[in-house]
Amino acid sequence: MLLDLDGTLIDGFKPIVSALNQTRVEFGMQPISTRDIQRHTGRGSGSVEAMFGTDWVQARPRFLELHDKIYLHQTIAMPGAESLLGWLVKNGLAAGLVTNKGQERAEAQIRHLGWSKKLAIIVGYVEGKPTKPDSEPVRLACKQMQIDTKESLFIGDGLADMQAASGAGSLPIGIIDSFNERELRQAGAQVCVPNIMEAHTWLKNRIA
């Protein structure tokens, strides 16, 4: 089982939204709605940079500074996420995290929630490496978990998640939130559910 982080396992958008909008204001730009930011990030690589255009190189350090001051304090598990991870461990099903968030930040949030032992692998963004929607992070996670990508399932809420999973041969399960079912299916989703709890129910009905 492979999983996305923000919007799937954790509600991690509050610090992202706060930091992005404060940075935009400091650079003379108008704030953006939470939903628009969620949809931007859900499209994957380059989408956040696009919100700053040519100012991104200068804006990025300030955004990260603001984000890192508050992100651990505002890391909240999505309802049902801990239950799903516990069920996977209980049933001997390896769980891996694949996120476009920086590797160290993702690891810190997982430690903060006490989930380190529930995840076999964390694949986050590392400078110079491909990110979702590229399928390479999914392939890397499966390789490190020593499983065939075709034997994996991927749960995520973004278009980039569905595209990356589909491209790698993993079965994409889309959570309907920032993107509707039609958008998720166009991006490759084979199954769509309203939340992580329903994804858990879907799994339990098929994996005994």
Residue pairs with C-beta under 8 A, 6 or more apart in sequence:
1 88
1 93
1 94
1 95
1 96
1 152
1 153
1 155
1 203
2 95
2 96
2 97
2 98
2 138
2 141
2 142
2 152
2 153
2 154
2 155
2 165
2 170
3 9
3 95
3 96
3 97
3 98
3 154
3 155
3 156
4 97
4 98
4 99
4 154
4 155
4 156
4 157
4 158
4 161
5 12
5 97
5 99
5 101
5 106
5 109
6 12
6 13
6 16
6 41
6 99
6 101
7 13
7 38
7 42
7 78
7 156
7 157
7 158
7 175
7 177
7 178
8 78
8 81
8 155
8 156
8 157
8 161
8 175
8 196
9 77
9 78
9 81
9 85
9 97
9 196
10 75
10 76
10 77
10 78
10 81
10 109
10 113
11 76
11 77
11 78
12 71
12 74
12 75
12 76
12 101
12 109
13 34
13 37
13 38
13 41
14 74
15 67
15 70
15 71
15 74
16 37
16 41
16 67
16 71
17 34
17 37
18 66
18 67
18 70
19 63
19 64
19 66
19 67
19 70
20 32
20 37
20 48
20 51
20 63
21 31
21 32
21 37
22 66
23 52
23 59
23 62
23 63
23 66
24 30
24 31
24 32
24 51
24 52
24 59
25 31
26 62
27 52
27 55
27 58
27 59
29 52
32 40
32 51
35 178
37 51
38 177
38 178
39 178
39 179
40 47
40 48
40 50
40 51
41 47
41 48
41 100
41 158
42 157
42 158
42 159
42 160
42 161
42 178
42 179
43 133
43 158
43 159
43 160
44 100
44 131
44 132
44 133
44 158
44 159
44 160
44 163
44 164
45 100
45 130
45 131
45 132
45 133
45 134
45 160
49 56
49 60
52 59
52 60
68 105
71 105
71 109
72 108
72 109
72 112
75 109
75 112
75 113
77 113
78 195
78 196
79 195
79 196
79 197
80 195
80 196
80 197
80 200
81 196
82 113
82 115
83 197
83 200
84 196
84 197
84 199
84 200
84 203
85 95
85 115
85 118
85 119
86 118
87 200
87 203
87 204
88 94
88 95
88 118
89 95
89 117
89 118
91 207
93 207
94 120
94 145
94 147
95 118
95 119
95 120
96 119
96 120
96 121
96 122
96 123
96 141
96 142
96 144
96 145
97 106
97 110
97 119
97 121
97 122
97 123
97 124
97 141
98 123
98 132
98 137
98 138
98 141
98 154
98 161
98 164
99 106
99 122
99 123
99 124
99 125
100 124
100 125
100 131
100 132
100 160
101 109
101 124
101 125
102 124
102 125
102 126
103 122
103 123
103 124
103 125
103 126
104 124
105 124
106 122
106 124
107 116
107 122
107 124
110 116
110 119
110 122
120 144
120 145
121 141
121 144
121 145
123 137
123 140
123 141
123 144
125 131
129 136
129 137
130 136
130 137
131 137
131 160
132 138
132 158
132 160
132 161
132 163
132 164
133 159
133 160
133 163
133 164
133 167
134 164
134 167
135 163
135 164
135 165
135 166
135 167
135 168
137 164
138 149
138 152
138 154
138 164
138 165
138 167
138 168
138 170
139 149
139 168
142 148
142 149
142 152
142 168
142 170
149 168
149 169
149 170
150 169
150 170
152 170
152 171
153 170
153 171
153 173
153 203
154 161
154 164
154 165
154 170
154 171
154 172
154 173
155 161
155 173
155 175
155 196
155 199
156 162
156 165
156 172
156 173
156 174
156 175
157 174
157 175
157 176
157 177
157 178
157 179
158 178
158 179
159 179
159 183
159 184
159 187
160 187
161 172
161 174
162 172
162 174
162 184
162 187
162 188
162 189
163 187
163 188
165 171
165 172
165 188
166 172
166 187
166 188
167 188
171 190
171 191
172 187
172 188
172 189
172 190
172 191
173 189
173 190
173 191
173 192
173 193
173 199
173 202
174 181
174 184
174 185
174 187
174 189
174 191
174 192
174 193
175 192
175 193
175 194
175 195
175 196
175 199
176 184
176 192
176 193
176 194
177 195
179 187
181 189
181 192
184 192
185 192
191 202
193 199
193 202
